[in-house]
Amino acid sequence: MEAMAAAGIELTILFYNPNIHPRREYEIRKQENIRFAQKMHIPFVDQDYDTDHWFARVKGLEFEPEKGKRCTACFDMRFERTALYAQEHDFTVITSSLGLSRWKDMDQINGCGQRAAARYKGMAYWTYNWRKGGGSQRMYDISKREHFYQQEYCGCVYSLRDSNLARVSKGLDRIAIGKKFYGEAPRND
């Protein structure tokens, strides 16, 4: 967001993440986005927390691995909503910050974004690689500077399940929702 705003690109943030569970985790992540959008004076659009639709979309994919078919279905659903909103509000380009994470597959994300944009004449998906030139490190630096909530799993209930199973198998504590922030001690809610 900072890089696009600094480059003079007019942008709007669309928050559509019905995949994030539990609801408390969803609200924390949404509020962090709102806080930064307000600070940057970037319009923020809050879409529906449409969990029933998300669960229906990923039914049968509950045991797919991270970066597997479940993630593709999830990204497709979210990009389809993004592209629809863009078409309804005269945006011609959509993109995502999903690719910043080293835990995500850029080709998978870009494919989903391109499929969604292709549904509408004159719409494009911007496949810019935000990891290049130290982009991932910049994300961590900004996160520390802004004291952002540190997400410890993708967001979906299945990622939480699998992350906790892996942690427990290594003798680590389960993920504590709402307890870890970059650059500071845990906040009280």
N, C-alpha and C positions, 0 to 999 in steps of 0.2 A: 504494500500500500504506500509506504513512504517513497519507494523508488518511482512508482507510477505518478504519484502526486508531484514529486520533485521534477519529473520530466514534463510536467504540464498536461498529463493525461487526465481527462475528466473521467471519474469512475464512480460507480455505485456498488456498495457491498450488498449482496443478496445472501441471507443466512437461511439455508434450507438444509437441515441436518436431522431428519427424523430417525436416523440410524443411531444417534447418540443415546446411550442408556447408562445408568438410570436417569430419570428426569432431572435429578439434582446435578449430575454431570453436564447434561444439556444446558441447564440454566447458567451454570458457571461459565461454560465456554461461550455461550451467547452474550452474557454480560461483559466478558472480556473483549469480545468483538465490538460491542456497542461502545464501550469505554474508549477504545482506541479510535474507532470511527469518529466519535464526537471530538476527540482531541485533534484529529487530523481534518476535521470539518468535511468529512466524506459522508454522503447520504447512505443510510442504512435501511435495508428492507428486510423485515422479519417475516418469513414465511411460516406456514403452519407446521406444528410438531405432529406430523402425520404418521404416527407409529404403526397404526393398523395397515396402512398402505405399504409401509416399509417391510413389515413382517410378512405380508402376503407376497411381496416382490421377491423376497429371499427364501421363501418356503422351499424346503428340500435341499437347501445349501448350507444348513446349519453347521456342518462339519467340514466345510471347505477351508483350506488354509488361507492365511493372510496372503493377499495378492492373487487369490483364486477367483473362481466364478462368482462367489458371493460378493466380493468387492466390485467386480465388473457390474453386477446387477445393481448394487448400491450406487455406484458412480453414475450408471446410466439413468437411474431414477432421478438423482439429484441434478444432473446436467439437463435432463429433459425438462424439469421444472424451471431451471435457470433459462434455458433457451425459450421456453414459452413466455416467461416473464419479459425477457429481452424483446421478443417479437411484439408483445402487447404494448410495450413502452418505447418502441422505436430505437432500441439499441441494435447496433450492427455487429458488435464484437463481444464475445464472452471469453472468460478465462477463469483460472482457478489457482488458488494457493496450495492445493493439495500436493503438487509436485515438489514443493520445498522439502518435504520430509524424505529423509534417506530411507525410510521404511516403506515408501510407496514406489510403485513401478510407473515411471514417467510415460512409457509407451501405452500402458493400460489406461492411465488417466487421459492422455491426449486422444486416444482412440474413442473413448466415451464422449469426450467433449466435442470431437469432430463429428461423430454420429448425430449428436443432439443438434448441433448448429446446422448440419446439412438438411434438417427437416424444414428449414425456413429459407426462402429465397433471399439472397443478399446478406445472410448472416455467416460470420466466420468464428472459428475458435482459435484463439491466439495460443500457440504452442510454445511460447517463450520458456526457455530453461532457466528458471530462477536460481538453480543451484550453481550455475556457472559464475566464475569470477568471485567466489567467496560468498555467494548468496545464502547458503545454508548457515555459514558462520555468522553472517549479518543477522539472520533470523534469531539465532541464539543470543547475540549481543543485544538486539532490540528487546527480546523477551526478558533478559536480565535487567536492562535499563528500565523497562516498563513494569517490572515485577509481575509478569504474566503468570497465569496458572500454568503449571507444567503438566501436560497431558501424558499419562503413562500407558495409554493404550489407544488404539484406533478410535474407539468410541462406541462400537456396537457391543451388544450383550455377549456375542460369541467371541469377539476379540478380548473382552474382559475375562470371560471364562477361560480362554486359552492362555492369556497372559498370567492369570492367577495360578493355573495348573503348572505352568512353567516355573513361576516364582516359588511355589510351594515345593516343587521337586528339587529346587536348588537350596532349600532351607531359608528362603526369603519370606518376608511378610507379604500378605495379599495387598493389592492396591488399595490405598485409602482415598476414597473420593473426596476431593476438596481440600486436601491437606498439603500439597506440594506446589510451591511457587518458585519461580526463578528469582534468584538474587535476594531472598529474604526467608525468614523462618515462616512456618505455616501461619496463615491468618485464621482468626476466629470468625466463624460465619455468623 
